[in-house]
Amino acid sequence: MIIVEYENNQLTIKSKPYPKDEEKEDTQTIHKGIAKRYFSKVFTIADDVEVKGAELKDGLLKVGLERIVPDHKKAKTFEIK
């Protein structure tokens, strides 16, 4: 099981073992991948970046991030008179 947490501008991605009762004996596992390897990785996220969500698909973890630029930092265009 992979856990993605975001708190105080820190994005943490870590693994956690599946509880024994969640493993079903009637299914056949071909490959467990990272299921038995424990890891933790912490990323510092800028103040103007928002975490939108995470998706694990085809063995790839995708974390959606969106940069939100405040109005006072946006580029301004002025008309020349």
C-alpha positions as CSV (number, residue, x, y, z in Angstrom):
1,M,0.0,0.0,0.0
2,I,1.3,3.4,-0.9
3,I,0.4,6.5,1.2
4,V,0.7,10.1,-0.1
5,E,0.5,12.8,2.5
6,Y,0.7,16.6,2.2
7,E,1.2,18.8,5.2
8,N,3.1,22.0,5.9
9,N,4.5,22.2,2.3
10,Q,5.9,18.7,2.7
11,L,4.8,16.0,0.3
12,T,5.5,12.5,1.7
13,I,5.3,9.3,-0.3
14,K,5.8,6.1,1.7
15,S,4.9,2.5,1.7
16,K,3.0,0.5,4.3
17,P,2.5,-3.3,4.3
18,Y,-1.0,-4.6,3.6
19,P,-2.7,-6.1,6.6
20,K,-2.8,-9.9,6.5
21,D,-6.7,-9.9,6.4
22,E,-6.7,-7.9,3.2
23,E,-4.7,-10.5,1.4
24,K,-7.1,-13.0,-0.1
25,E,-6.0,-16.6,-0.3
26,D,-8.3,-17.4,-3.3
27,T,-6.4,-15.0,-5.6
28,Q,-3.1,-15.8,-7.2
29,T,-0.4,-13.1,-7.0
30,I,2.0,-13.1,-9.9
31,H,4.2,-10.2,-8.8
32,K,4.1,-8.1,-5.6
33,G,6.5,-5.4,-6.8
34,I,7.1,-3.0,-3.9
35,A,4.7,-4.6,-1.5
36,K,7.4,-5.9,0.8
37,R,9.8,-3.0,0.4
38,Y,9.5,-0.1,2.8
39,F,10.4,3.3,1.6
40,S,9.7,7.0,2.4
41,K,10.5,10.0,0.3
42,V,9.8,13.6,1.3
43,F,9.5,16.5,-1.2
44,T,9.4,20.2,-0.2
45,I,6.6,21.9,-2.2
46,A,6.5,25.7,-2.9
47,D,3.8,27.8,-1.3
48,D,2.1,28.5,-4.6
49,V,1.8,24.9,-5.6
50,E,-1.4,22.9,-4.7
51,V,-1.5,19.1,-4.6
52,K,-4.6,18.0,-6.7
53,G,-4.4,14.2,-6.1
54,A,-2.5,11.0,-6.7
55,E,-3.1,8.0,-9.0
56,L,-1.4,4.6,-9.2
57,K,-1.9,3.1,-12.6
58,D,0.1,0.5,-14.4
59,G,2.8,0.5,-11.7
60,L,3.4,4.3,-12.1
61,L,2.5,6.8,-9.3
62,K,1.3,10.1,-10.7
63,V,0.9,13.0,-8.3
64,G,-1.0,15.9,-9.7
65,L,0.4,19.4,-8.8
66,E,-0.9,22.8,-9.9
67,R,0.9,26.0,-9.6
68,I,-1.4,28.8,-8.5
69,V,0.1,32.2,-9.3
70,P,-1.4,35.1,-7.3
71,D,-2.7,38.1,-9.1
72,H,0.2,40.3,-7.9
73,K,2.7,38.0,-9.4
74,K,1.1,37.6,-12.8
75,A,2.5,39.3,-15.8
76,K,0.8,42.6,-16.7
77,T,0.5,44.2,-20.1
78,F,0.2,47.9,-20.5
79,E,-1.0,49.8,-23.5
80,I,1.4,52.4,-24.8
81,K,-0.3,55.8,-25.3
